Structure formats: structure tokens, C-alpha cells
Amino acid sequence: MLQMEVVGVRVEMPTNQPIVLLKEAHGERFLPIWIGMTEATAIALAQAEEPPPRPLTHDLFRDVLSALGVGLRAVNIVALRDGIFFADLVFSNGVEVSARPSDSIALALRTGARIFASEEVVQEAGVIIPDDQEDEVEKFREFLDTITPEDFGRAG
């Protein structure tokens, strides 16, 4: 498994489809994952470290885990089938639960859990951004610095 870092979320134009962009912690490949608007908002809020006025589902899940004395150890993005990514939540008590990567990433950001992706997934869906396009990644990072959760619409 390859450790991944969350670069951020962005809305792809012209489809208005949000993506979360991951990058290998010790490599050069990026992994774009198309996600829902609600999950994009949840990830953006977690990255901004802005608590919502009322807990979102991911905040509730984090709080329930804490109340039960169970930690989220890792998120593993384990498969890509027919264009759909699959992930597992790995808990401190050894239990693993299948989950959507978008929800898993939102929860990992709230708990400090590490995010991993299988080599097979990164080989299949990962992209290397050539040096001459690194400016685009920098523009993306600047975009992330200026975006607010409200830019994604109202969270449910």
C-alpha cells in the first residue's frame, strides 16, 4: 500500500463534478477521485479546520468512535472496478469496514488517520503531472487556499 496525502478538492468544469486529489506521499503520482458535492464540502471543511455550526455525519461518526473507544487507524483505497473506487476503514480493534473513498477521506481528515492506496489502483488511475504542468498543480493549491466550504453549496 502507498501512503497518500490529500491535496484538496476542486470542481471540474464544465461538468461541475467535484474531485478529491490525492498524491503519493513518497512519489510523484496523483490520484483524482470523482466525488459527490456533499463529500466535497465535508472534505473542504475538514481541510479548513472549520467546525460546522452543527456536526456533519463525518463529525458524528468521529464522535461515536471516540465515545466507543475505537480509533480509525487507516483508510485503504483497495480497488477500482468499472470506474468506481472502493475503500476499507481499518479500526484500532482490528475490524475493517468497506466504505466509499470520499466518506473515508472525510473521516480520515477528522481523525488524523493515514490514507493509503493499493499499487494496483494507483497504477490504473494515477497520473503523473509533467514538470511543465507543475504550475497547474500550484494554481490548484492556490485555488484551494482561496476556496471556502460555501463555494460547494450548503451541506446536508
N, C-alpha and C positions, 0 to 999 in steps of 0.2 A: 504494500500500500504506500502511496505517495502522499506526504503531508501537503495540504493545500492552504492557501491564505485567501480570504475574501478581499477582492479588490473593491467591489461595490456593486450597486445596482444601477441600471440605466434603462431608459425606454427606447427601444429600437424604432426608428422611423422608416417608412411611413405607416407601419402596422400598429404602432403604439403598443407593442408587445414588450413587457419588461423582461430583462435578463439579469441574472446574477453572474458576475465574472469572478472566477477563481483562478489563482495562479499557483503553480508548483512552488513550494517554499524553497526547494533546493534545485530548481530547474528553470527552464525558460518557456514552458508551455502554459498556455491559458486554457481554461475550460469554461466556455459560455453555456449557461443553462437557462432556457426559457422558463419563466415562472409566471404565476398569477399576480394581479395587481395588489391583492391583499398581502401576499407573502413579500412582495417588493416593499410595501410600506413597512411591514414588520422588520425586515432586514435593515432598511434605511433608518428606522427608529433605533434599532439596537446599535448600529454603527455610530449614530449621532449621540448615543448615550443619553437620549431624551426620553424620560419616562412619559408614557401617555397619561392623559387625565384619568383614565380607567384602565385597569390591566387588560391587555390583549390576551388572546388564547395562549400565546407562547409564554407570556409573563405568568399566567395562571399555571401552566404546565411546570415551569421552573419552580414556582412556589409550592406546588403539590409535591414535586420531587424532594424539595428541601424539607418539607413537613414530614415526609416519609423516611427521611434519612438516606435517600438514594441519590447518587450523583450521576450526571451524564459524563461518561468517560471519553467517548469519541463518537463522531459521525463518520460512517464509511459509505462512500458512494460506490456501490458494488457492481452495478450493471447498467447497460444501455440496450434496450430492446425496442425495436420499431420506433425509434426516436424518443423514447421515454426513459428517463433516468430513474434508478432505484437506489434507495439508501437504507442503511440499518443504523438504528440508535443502539449504542453499546453502553449499558449501565454498569455502575460500580458493583452491583450484586451479580454480575455475570449474565444477566438477561439481555437478549437482543430483540429488538422490535423493528419490523420493516416500516419505513416511513418515506414520504416524499422528500427529496433533497431540499426543496425550498423551505419546508417546515423544519427540517433537521438543521439547516444552516441558521435559521432564525433562532432556534433553541440553543444551538452551539454558541452563538454570539452572546446570548444572555447568561450562559453558564460558564463560559470560558473553556468549553470542551474543544479538543482539536478536531480538525476536519481532514479526512483522508479520501483519496480516490484510488481505485484499482488501476494498475498499469494498463490493463485492457481498455478501460473506459477512457483514460487519457490518451492512449494510442488512437482510439477510434474517433473521439470527439475533440481532442485537444488541438490547439492551433499554436503555431509559433509566429510571433509577430516580428517581422524583419526589422533590423536596426533602423531602416529608413521610415518605418511606421511607428517607431517608439514615441514620436511626437504625438501620435494619435492616442497612445496609452496615457501620456502626460496630460493631454487635453481631457481625457476621460477622468483622470484623477482630479483635475481642476474642476470639472463639471461636478464631481461628487462632493467637492468641498463647498460648492455653492447651492446644491440642491437641498430642499427641505422635505420632510415627510409629507407636507401638504401638497407638494408637487405631484404626488402619486394619487391624490384624491383621498377621500375620507375612508379611514379604516373601519371595518365592520365589527 
